[in-house]
């Protein structure tokens, strides 16, 4: 199984659990903030242009462009900015912002004061792979009421944003528009997972 397949399968599990969150349903999300942003971005909610660009690059390292567009093309940075700004409670927003700052500080410490944006694609992958291992160890040993590791939250938002975007749902996943007539569709081993709106 390759990384893309693993992420697709994981997204189905994560997406289902996140879509039921009361916080998302309780607040007014500014989805217009995601529409056709210029290449140089703009501020969204609590986030400035540099933070949104960083989140897009982190997302694109997690889900890079292959035969389908990657996370940056799906504007996961903008998605994350809207969700955190409009749907997270103040303490969760603070933890997320601190986590983003920690990610940036850890990169500079490990790579001789280079920012994530200045790393090579190989260095970005190496760094995020190590950070993913750290978050998995943290999650295994954390107490029930402790908050999740900051990278776990970032990664979950990247997956959610990507696989619920038009690109993720129609190009990375297979898609059949509904409602429509009832039909069965055969599954062949190796087919992409199903997505839908």
C-alpha positions as a Markdown table, in Angstrom:
| # | Residue | x | y | z |
|---|---|---|---|---|
| 1 | Unk | 0.0 | 0.0 | 0.0 |
| 2 | Unk | 1.5 | 3.4 | -0.9 |
| 3 | Unk | 1.2 | 6.6 | 1.1 |
| 4 | Unk | -1.6 | 8.0 | -1.0 |
| 5 | Unk | -3.8 | 4.9 | -0.5 |
| 6 | Unk | -3.1 | 5.0 | 3.2 |
| 7 | Unk | -4.1 | 8.7 | 3.4 |
| 8 | Unk | -7.3 | 8.0 | 1.4 |
| 9 | Unk | -8.3 | 5.2 | 3.8 |
| 10 | Unk | -7.5 | 7.3 | 6.8 |
| 11 | Unk | -9.5 | 10.2 | 5.5 |
| 12 | Unk | -12.7 | 8.2 | 5.4 |
| 13 | Unk | -12.3 | 7.4 | 9.1 |
| 14 | Unk | -11.2 | 10.9 | 10.1 |
| 15 | Unk | -13.7 | 12.7 | 7.9 |
| 16 | Unk | -16.6 | 10.8 | 9.3 |
| 17 | Unk | -15.6 | 11.6 | 12.9 |
| 18 | Unk | -14.9 | 15.3 | 12.2 |
| 19 | Unk | -18.0 | 16.0 | 10.3 |
| 20 | Unk | -20.1 | 15.1 | 13.3 |
| 21 | Unk | -18.4 | 17.6 | 15.6 |
| 22 | Unk | -20.8 | 19.9 | 17.4 |
| 23 | Unk | -18.4 | 22.8 | 17.1 |
| 24 | Unk | -18.5 | 22.8 | 13.3 |
| 25 | Unk | -22.3 | 22.9 | 13.3 |
| 26 | Unk | -22.6 | 25.5 | 16.0 |
| 27 | Unk | -20.6 | 28.3 | 14.3 |
| 28 | Unk | -20.9 | 30.2 | 11.1 |
| 29 | Unk | -18.0 | 29.3 | 8.8 |
| 30 | Unk | -16.9 | 31.9 | 6.2 |
| 31 | Unk | -16.6 | 29.6 | 3.2 |
| 32 | Unk | -16.2 | 32.6 | 0.9 |
| 33 | Unk | -12.7 | 33.0 | 2.4 |
| 34 | Unk | -11.7 | 29.9 | 0.4 |
| 35 | Unk | -12.7 | 31.2 | -3.0 |
| 36 | Unk | -10.1 | 32.1 | -5.6 |
| 37 | Unk | -7.5 | 33.6 | -3.4 |
| 38 | Unk | -4.7 | 35.3 | -5.4 |
| 39 | Unk | -1.3 | 33.5 | -5.4 |
| 40 | Unk | 0.1 | 35.8 | -2.7 |
| 41 | Unk | -2.9 | 34.9 | -0.4 |
| 42 | Unk | -4.6 | 37.2 | 2.1 |
| 43 | Unk | -5.2 | 37.2 | 5.9 |
| 44 | Unk | -8.0 | 34.9 | 7.1 |
| 45 | Unk | -9.4 | 35.1 | 10.6 |
| 46 | Unk | -6.5 | 34.7 | 13.1 |
| 47 | Unk | -4.0 | 33.8 | 10.4 |
| 48 | Unk | -1.7 | 36.1 | 8.4 |
| 49 | Unk | -0.4 | 35.3 | 4.8 |
| 50 | Unk | 2.8 | 33.7 | 6.0 |
| 51 | Unk | 1.0 | 31.3 | 8.3 |
| 52 | Unk | -1.4 | 30.3 | 5.6 |
| 53 | Unk | 1.4 | 29.8 | 3.2 |
| 54 | Unk | 3.2 | 27.6 | 5.8 |
| 55 | Unk | 0.1 | 25.5 | 6.3 |
| 56 | Unk | -0.3 | 25.0 | 2.6 |
| 57 | Unk | 3.3 | 23.9 | 2.3 |
| 58 | Unk | 3.0 | 21.5 | 5.3 |
| 59 | Unk | -0.2 | 20.1 | 3.7 |
| 60 | Unk | 1.5 | 19.7 | 0.4 |
| 61 | Unk | 4.3 | 17.8 | 2.0 |
| 62 | Unk | 1.8 | 15.5 | 3.6 |
| 63 | Unk | -0.3 | 15.1 | 0.4 |
| 64 | Unk | 2.0 | 16.0 | -2.5 |
| 65 | Unk | 1.0 | 16.3 | -6.1 |
| 66 | Unk | 1.2 | 13.0 | -7.9 |
| 67 | Unk | -1.2 | 11.9 | -10.6 |
| 68 | Unk | -3.7 | 14.1 | -8.8 |
| 69 | Unk | -3.2 | 17.6 | -7.4 |
| 70 | Unk | -1.8 | 17.9 | -3.9 |
| 71 | Unk | -3.0 | 19.6 | -0.7 |
| 72 | Unk | -1.8 | 23.1 | -1.7 |
| 73 | Unk | -3.9 | 23.0 | -4.9 |
| 74 | Unk | -6.9 | 22.1 | -2.7 |
| 75 | Unk | -6.1 | 25.2 | -0.5 |
| 76 | Unk | -5.9 | 23.3 | 2.7 |
| 77 | Unk | -4.0 | 26.2 | 4.4 |
| 78 | Unk | -7.0 | 28.5 | 3.8 |
| 79 | Unk | -9.4 | 25.7 | 4.9 |
| 80 | Unk | -7.4 | 25.3 | 8.1 |
| 81 | Unk | -7.4 | 29.0 | 8.8 |
| 82 | Unk | -11.2 | 29.2 | 8.4 |
| 83 | Unk | -11.9 | 26.2 | 10.6 |
| 84 | Unk | -9.5 | 27.2 | 13.4 |
| 85 | Unk | -10.6 | 30.8 | 13.3 |
| 86 | Unk | -14.4 | 30.2 | 13.1 |
| 87 | Unk | -15.0 | 26.8 | 14.7 |
| 88 | Unk | -12.4 | 26.3 | 17.4 |
| 89 | Unk | -12.8 | 27.5 | 21.0 |
| 90 | Unk | -10.3 | 30.1 | 22.2 |
| 91 | Unk | -8.2 | 27.6 | 24.1 |
| 92 | Unk | -8.0 | 25.3 | 21.1 |
| 93 | Unk | -7.1 | 28.3 | 18.8 |
| 94 | Unk | -4.3 | 29.2 | 21.2 |
| 95 | Unk | -3.0 | 25.6 | 21.2 |
| 96 | Unk | -3.1 | 25.5 | 17.4 |
| 97 | Unk | -1.3 | 28.8 | 17.0 |
| 98 | Unk | 1.3 | 27.7 | 19.6 |
| 99 | Unk | 1.7 | 24.4 | 17.7 |
| 100 | Unk | 2.3 | 26.2 | 14.4 |
| 101 | Unk | 4.9 | 28.4 | 16.2 |
| 102 | Unk | 6.5 | 25.2 | 17.7 |
| 103 | Unk | 6.7 | 23.6 | 14.3 |
| 104 | Unk | 8.5 | 26.6 | 12.9 |
| 105 | Unk | 10.9 | 26.8 | 15.9 |
| 106 | Unk | 11.7 | 23.1 | 15.7 |
| 107 | Unk | 12.6 | 23.4 | 12.0 |
| 108 | Unk | 14.9 | 26.3 | 12.7 |
| 109 | Unk | 16.6 | 24.4 | 15.5 |
| 110 | Unk | 17.1 | 21.2 | 13.5 |
| 111 | Unk | 18.1 | 22.8 | 10.2 |
| 112 | Unk | 20.5 | 25.6 | 11.2 |
| 113 | Unk | 17.9 | 28.4 | 11.4 |
| 114 | Unk | 16.3 | 27.6 | 8.1 |
| 115 | Unk | 12.5 | 28.1 | 8.0 |
| 116 | Unk | 10.3 | 25.3 | 6.7 |
| 117 | Unk | 9.7 | 27.3 | 3.5 |
| 118 | Unk | 13.5 | 27.2 | 2.8 |
| 119 | Unk | 13.9 | 23.5 | 3.2 |
| 120 | Unk | 14.3 | 21.1 | 0.3 |
| 121 | Unk | 11.4 | 18.7 | -0.4 |
| 122 | Unk | 13.5 | 15.9 | 1.0 |
| 123 | Unk | 14.2 | 17.9 | 4.2 |
| 124 | Unk | 10.5 | 18.7 | 4.6 |
| 125 | Unk | 9.5 | 15.1 | 4.3 |
| 126 | Unk | 12.3 | 14.0 | 6.7 |
| 127 | Unk | 11.2 | 16.6 | 9.3 |
| 128 | Unk | 7.5 | 15.9 | 9.1 |
| 129 | Unk | 8.1 | 12.1 | 9.2 |
| 130 | Unk | 10.0 | 12.6 | 12.5 |
| 131 | Unk | 7.3 | 14.9 | 13.8 |
| 132 | Unk | 4.7 | 12.3 | 12.9 |
| 133 | Unk | 6.5 | 9.6 | 14.8 |
| 134 | Unk | 6.7 | 12.0 | 17.8 |
| 135 | Unk | 3.0 | 12.7 | 17.7 |
| 136 | Unk | 2.2 | 8.9 | 17.5 |
| 137 | Unk | 4.3 | 8.2 | 20.6 |
| 138 | Unk | 2.7 | 11.2 | 22.4 |
| 139 | Unk | -0.8 | 10.0 | 21.5 |
| 140 | Unk | -0.1 | 6.5 | 22.8 |
| 141 | Unk | 1.1 | 7.8 | 26.2 |
| 142 | Unk | -1.2 | 10.8 | 26.8 |
| 143 | Unk | -3.9 | 10.9 | 29.4 |
| 144 | Unk | -7.5 | 10.7 | 28.2 |
| 145 | Unk | -8.2 | 14.4 | 28.9 |
| 146 | Unk | -4.9 | 15.8 | 27.6 |
| 147 | Unk | -5.1 | 17.6 | 24.3 |
| 148 | Unk | -3.8 | 16.0 | 21.2 |
| 149 | Unk | -0.2 | 16.6 | 19.9 |
| 150 | Unk | -0.2 | 19.8 | 17.8 |
| 151 | Unk | 1.0 | 17.9 | 14.7 |
| 152 | Unk | -1.8 | 15.4 | 15.0 |
| 153 | Unk | -4.3 | 18.3 | 14.9 |
| 154 | Unk | -2.5 | 19.8 | 11.8 |
| 155 | Unk | -2.4 | 16.5 | 10.0 |
| 156 | Unk | -6.1 | 15.7 | 10.7 |
| 157 | Unk | -7.1 | 19.2 | 9.4 |
| 158 | Unk | -4.9 | 18.6 | 6.2 |
| 159 | Unk | -6.7 | 15.3 | 5.6 |
| 160 | Unk | -10.1 | 16.7 | 6.3 |
| 161 | Unk | -9.5 | 19.8 | 4.1 |
| 162 | Unk | -8.1 | 17.8 | 1.2 |
| 163 | Unk | -10.6 | 14.9 | 1.0 |
| 164 | Unk | -13.6 | 17.2 | 1.4 |
| 165 | Unk | -12.4 | 19.7 | -1.2 |
| 166 | Unk | -13.6 | 19.4 | -4.8 |
| 167 | Unk | -10.1 | 18.2 | -5.9 |
| 168 | Unk | -9.9 | 15.6 | -3.2 |
| 169 | Unk | -13.4 | 14.3 | -3.5 |
| 170 | Unk | -13.5 | 14.2 | -7.3 |
| 171 | Unk | -9.9 | 13.6 | -8.4 |
| 172 | Unk | -8.2 | 11.7 | -5.5 |
| 173 | Unk | -11.3 | 9.8 | -4.7 |
| 174 | Unk | -13.8 | 8.3 | -7.1 |
| 175 | Unk | -17.0 | 10.3 | -7.3 |
| 176 | Unk | -20.5 | 9.7 | -8.4 |
| 177 | Unk | -22.9 | 12.6 | -8.2 |
| 178 | Unk | -26.1 | 12.0 | -6.2 |
| 179 | Unk | -29.0 | 12.0 | -5.8 |
| 180 | Unk | -29.6 | 10.0 | -8.9 |
| 181 | Unk | -31.0 | 6.6 | -9.8 |
| 182 | Unk | -30.1 | 3.6 | -7.7 |
| 183 | Unk | -27.3 | 1.7 | -9.2 |
| 184 | Unk | -24.6 | -0.7 | -8.0 |
| 185 | Unk | -21.0 | 0.0 | -8.9 |
| 186 | Unk | -18.5 | -2.8 | -8.8 |
| 187 | Unk | -15.3 | -2.4 | -6.9 |
| 188 | Unk | -12.1 | -3.8 | -8.3 |
| 189 | Unk | -9.0 | -4.2 | -6.1 |
| 190 | Unk | -6.8 | -1.1 | -6.6 |
| 191 | Unk | -9.7 | 1.3 | -7.4 |
| 192 | Unk | -9.7 | 4.7 | -5.6 |
| 193 | Unk | -11.9 | 5.1 | -2.5 |
| 194 | Unk | -15.3 | 6.7 | -2.9 |
| 195 | Unk | -16.0 | 10.4 | -2.2 |
| 196 | Unk | -19.1 | 12.5 | -2.4 |
| 197 | Unk | -20.7 | 15.7 | -1.3 |
